[in-house]
Structure formats: C-alpha cells, structure tokens
Amino acid sequence: MSRIFALASAVVLGAALAAPSSADDGKHWVATWATSPATFFVYTAPVPPVYPPGAPTTFAPANIQPDLVFPFPDAATTGATANDQTFRSIIKPDLWGGTMRFRFSNTFGSQPVTFSAVTVGLQEYSGNVVDGTMVRVTFGGSRSVTIPVGQEIWSDATKLPWVDGDDPNLQGRNLAVSYAIAGDSGPMTFHSGANQTSFITAAGSGDHTADLDVFAYEFTTASWFFIDAADVMARADTIVVCAFGDSITDGTHTTFNINDRWSNVLSRRLHNAYGNKVSVVNEAIGGNRVVNPVVFPATSGQARPTGSTATCSGFPASPM
C-alpha cells in the first residue's frame, strides 16, 4: 500500500510540475530552506572517550556536537543561554533568487530575545564570507528586532545584488546568516541535528555580524539556533516539496557538511528534471513521533503546525 501511495504521489507531483502554468508572470514567496525547532537547547556534556580502548565490543555513543560549555560558559550551572555574542548559521538554499527573507524563532523561549544586527552573505569556506556579498538584514526597516516569547518573526525582503536570478553557479553553495544577541537570550530555540557546521563567537564579544572572516567565531556547533526558515521570491507556479518525518528524513548519520540527506538527493533529481520550477525543504526532527514527542517540551508530528508544512511559504494548503 505504501509503495502504491508513493507512486501515486510521485505521479501527481510530476503532473503538477510538467503541466503548463496558468499563473501570470507574477512572483510570490517560496520556501527555499527550512528546519523545525524541536525544543530549547539543554546542555549535555560530551561522552568521555573510553581509555584504554579495551575489548572490541567497548563503545560509546557518537557525539558530533562540540562541547558548547565553551561558547555558553554558564551552560553547566545556571543554564544554556547566549549572552552578547554572535551566531553565524550556515544554510543551503534549494532555490536561489535575488530577493530573500529570513525567519527567526523564539518558540521555546521564556523571555523576549533581541538581535541587535543581522547580516547575510555567501559562504566562502568555514565561517568566512565572500567579499562583496555581505548584506544587512532589516525588520520593519530597523536593523534590530525583539522576538516575543513563543513567537516567530520574518525579516524584511532582503535584496542580494550579487545573485543573478537562479544562477546555476550558486547551486550547492551556502549562505552565512549572522545575528548578534543583545544581552541574555534566555532559553534558545534550536534544531539539534543540523548535520552542518555553524559558528559562534565568545560570550560578551558583541556584534560580529559584519566580519568577513571567521577569526572572532571561536566555537562551532552542529545545530541551528533561532533561525528556522528562508524564503525566496520566485515564480507563482513554483512547486514546494516539504520533507516531514523523523531522523531518517532529518539526515542522521549522513555525511557532515555535504548535504546528502535523501531530501537533498530528491532535490537534485527534481532540479535536473524541472529546473527552477521546484523547491525542496526539510522539516524533519530526529526522534519525532506522530502522536507523542520524544522529549519534553518538543511537539509531536500532529501538533507542530508552526515551523512545519503549514508555514512553509508556497506549500499547498492541503498536502497531496
């Protein structure tokens, strides 16, 4: 039955992509990257290595997350919060365009969180940004924004003058989105299993959103904090495909920093077939369940419309 359903869904999707569009040449917002916040960050110390190695059966759980007590010094005592420091999150747009916007979440926060500045640029390598691509991101015309408890907020439309439409030379490249936390953030809404290295400056280091180099970003993380979506202004007939599931879809055990989740493979195949008429995003959460969440206070599959398919820009109101 599942194979028949999957085949039927693929046929419907193929028909939707191949059919002539009745829409005009207008554009609208389309999800080009997304993730689902699962909960707030709780510090867990890395598992110490087993030494001496011992018998071949001796093992410890793998932990790809660096020890985040270094960027968040109070994590092991009073709680894991950011304090006057900057995040540089690395995200991969599925569909490129010259106008984008970005969404930030305080869904699991217990106090308002303020960003004093936000920028976006083309990642060169590591946490470095290509010279000439750094652009200021604003919110209602202001460079700073405060997100209330339990809320999300979109940035203004951000022009990327160095992007020439859906430039094929940008396929596979990443954006570096940098945001400076003013004061204490409180509990940090995050997506744990990013399978992507992002960067954090030291607590108290202030605003480094305009830095082109990575030198101030002393620490790395394998998670995405606060940011949960990016949209691109695209043709009205663009189809959005949203992958929704647990760790298999989230990309657990896929190659780090390579973007080889099955949703990425699907994206490449659809783009090869239909060009820029489709955008594939991933809203999976490792360990997520349809009815009961795997950890408190994470939401179940049934209860997470916010940050999920229902709020993926351009996604059908009723899934096929």
Secondary structure, 3 states (H helix, E strand, C coil): CHHHHHHHHHHHHHHHHHCCCCCCCCEEEEEEEECCCCEECCCCCCCCCCCCCCCCCCCCCCCCCCCCCCCCCCCCCCCCEEECCEEEEEECCCCCCCEEEEEEECCCCCCCEEEEEEEEEEECCCCCECCCCCEEECECCECCEEECCCCEEECCCEECCCCCCCCHHHCCCCEEEEEEEECEEEECEEECCCCCCEEECCCCCCCCCCCCCCCCCCEEECCEECEEEEEEEEECCCEEEEECCCHHHHCCCCCCCCCCCHHHHHHHHHHHHHHHHEEEEECCCCCCCCCCCCCCCCCCCCCCCCCCHHHCCCCCCCCC
